[in-house]
């Protein structure tokens, strides 16, 4: 088939510079796909393909100057996509199997037109429409983006509620919409009536496939929503190829920075192929395995013309896969191969150049994999937030405002025998977080003593009663400290807050959730006990026992360690007189508890032995003044000294 010339269209009557080649020789392109990107002194634009085909020759390169009617490349029109159907329709098939006439009733189902409106978009109203992702006549799948909205802080797509065909657009770029605004009219249910017009031989051959509806089908199982975690380690495979699994039974075990979790089977079936192995890193949407399940009736597929099958096959695979996150690739997985078409608007390409983003490393979340502005933003945020393996080099280069020398490289084996022990996963994750908190939060530590003689006597009495009544609970001193801290947080709400992302306001919290640092074999974790101010001593004691056991067994989930307002780190069972705990951002304070000790205290007449508990309160000085911190510590000490104050 002859090659056709592709010329530069009207670009405003001036020479423009080629700044990017969007395709390579051998690439297959559709009509309107970007071929090259050019830039004038005021704007950049894509030169689209005038027709579908295969790139045969590229006649320009980056840096060239081109103008209207300049020959830029040659494309073989049609390409492989037109020739494929020829081999897929074997003529004798219709003769070997008689064709039943029953499929005709499928045409009875009629299409209906539904209104698609803007869903719940939070408190935002009068939001700008910045992009139309579909046109009249486009066929869309369920959850496909229809339009893109932009609020003052974010962009979002309005998804299709069902699969169908766009009949009429009711808005345009630049319009302002709110929740409930009409977006477009969508014709749904039309696909079922199509098979009536199938060509006789091909349709009969397809319809004669014996009882495809009862055949088992293979589905892809992907990683479900795992919170904010990404690039999570696969630490165990719970099934093997050929295993039969029940719905909700575990398939693989993942380990986040501080918790482990199983990926459950969405349906009962048989494992056909594993797509991951121990040590791989996965994120939400990553493919785990192929599962053979009992088939449902895919009747419309069997009745469609065979000639249409090759055209639909390429689009079926992406539709079946879950929507991938914008940044699925991790440097530890090696270099990502470059190639293929990159679908992005000129404004998105310009934004990528400004931030130095390689578009081949970004997965687009737009229609047909188109890269959106939010994908670039997500990629940049991810790269900035990802902990660096070598903290020394980042410090040496002055990142984060630090311009100090890197640690010296020392060969310790010169001085004697050494052994290199790898850090645990928790240590690798918590280390950079602690370092960030220490260097970015101006810490001040307030020290205070609490006389817990009376509360300790009361605690022991209650434990004796609980044992006699066989309540199965043991009260620890930490429970009273939690209740005292909750009282202090209510009295001084500035401690029950967090700095906003802009750093210009405080987020005041109306709930009291307290994180408890728990020492585990893998490192320190901080599960959160919720609504401490609303729970009694026995209830808190039981909950504390449960989360401590889950923490030591490595069974904490990500949700178990989120949402804290204040943190308590107790070393009372080990020893020490005082220490400076590091604030656990986004909290603004943390309480360190050391070992209690009997000390002589003057009561006005003589000295008497009292049990004294040392407290160390570290706080963020950007949020909390020293005088408020001292009052908080005194309030905390007072409640611990006289628990009757808890009922006031």
GIWOWO-V836829 format. One record per backbone hydrogen bond with DSSP energy under -0.5 kcal/mol. NH is the residue of the N-H (numbers start at 1). CO is the residue of the C=O. If there is no record, write none. Layout:
nh-><NH,NH>
co-><CO,CO>
//
This chain:
nh-><4,6,7,8,16,17,18,19,19,20,22,22,23,26,27,29,32,33,35,36,37,38,39,40,45,47,48,49,53,54,55,56,57,59,59,60,63,64,66,69,70,72,73,74,75,76,77,77,78,79,81,82,83,84,86,87,87,88,89,93,94,95,96,97,100,104,105,106,107,108,109,112,114,114,116,117,118,124,127,128,129,130,130,131,133,133,134,137,138,140,143,144,146,147,148,149,150,151,156,158,159,160,164,165,166,167,168,170,171,174,175,177,180,181,183,184,185,186,187,188,188,192,193,194,196,197,198,203,204,205,206,207,208,209,212,214,215,217,219,219,221,222,223,229,232,233,234,235,235,236,238,238,239,242,243,245,248,249,251,252,253,254,255,256,260,260,261,263,264,265,269,270,271,272,273,275,276,279,280,282,285,286,288,289,290,291,292,293,293,298,299,301,302,302,303,304,304,308,309,309,310,312,312,313,314,316,316,317,318,319,320,321,325,328,333,334,342,343,344,345,349,350,351,352,353,354,355,356,356,357,359,361,362,363,364,364,366,369,370,371,375,376,377,378,379,380,381,382,383,384,385,386,391,394,395,396,397,398,399,401,402,403,404,410,412,414,415,416,421,422,428,429,430,431,432,433,434,435,436,437,438,439,440,441,442,443,444,446,448,450,452,452,456,457,458,459,460,461,462,463,464,465,466,467,468,469,470,471,479,480,481,482,483,484,485,486,487,488,489,490,491,492,495,496,497,498,500,503,507,508,509,513,514,515,516,517,517,518,520,523,525,527,528,529,530,532,534,535,540,541,542,543,544,545,546,547,548,549,550,551,552,553,554,555,556,560,561,562,565,566,567,568,569,570,571,571,574,575,581,585,587,588,590,591,592,592,593,594,595,597,599,601,603,608,610,612,612,613,614,615,616,617,618,618,619,620,621,621,623,624,629,630,631,632,633,634,635,636,637,638,639,640,641,642,645,646,647,648>
co-><75,73,5,70,66,39,64,17,37,37,20,35,35,55,24,53,49,30,47,47,20,45,17,43,38,36,46,33,29,76,27,74,74,57,72,72,18,61,16,8,67,6,6,57,4,54,2,75,52,77,78,79,79,80,83,83,84,85,86,90,91,92,92,93,98,101,102,103,104,105,106,188,112,186,184,115,181,121,177,150,175,128,148,148,131,146,146,166,135,164,160,141,158,158,131,156,128,154,149,147,157,144,140,187,138,185,185,183,183,129,172,127,118,178,116,116,168,114,165,112,186,189,190,191,193,194,195,199,200,201,202,203,204,206,209,211,212,293,217,291,289,220,286,226,282,255,280,233,253,253,236,251,251,271,240,269,265,246,263,263,236,261,233,259,554,556,254,252,262,249,245,292,243,290,290,288,288,234,277,232,223,283,221,221,273,219,270,217,291,296,297,298,298,299,299,300,301,305,305,306,306,308,309,309,310,312,313,313,314,315,316,317,284,325,330,331,22,341,342,371,345,346,347,348,349,350,351,352,353,352,357,358,359,326,362,369,370,366,367,343,372,372,373,374,375,376,377,378,379,380,381,382,389,390,391,392,393,395,394,398,399,401,395,408,410,411,412,413,419,420,424,425,426,427,428,429,430,431,432,433,434,435,436,437,440,441,619,617,615,613,450,611,452,453,454,455,456,457,458,459,460,461,462,463,464,465,467,466,476,476,477,478,479,480,481,482,483,484,485,486,487,488,492,493,495,507,505,500,498,506,496,511,529,566,527,515,568,525,523,520,518,516,560,514,528,512,531,532,536,537,538,539,540,541,542,543,544,545,546,547,548,549,551,550,550,557,558,559,513,513,589,515,591,568,569,593,571,571,579,583,584,565,618,567,590,616,569,614,576,612,610,608,606,601,599,597,610,450,612,448,592,446,590,616,444,588,442,619,620,620,625,626,627,628,629,630,631,632,633,634,635,636,637,638,642,643,644,645>
//
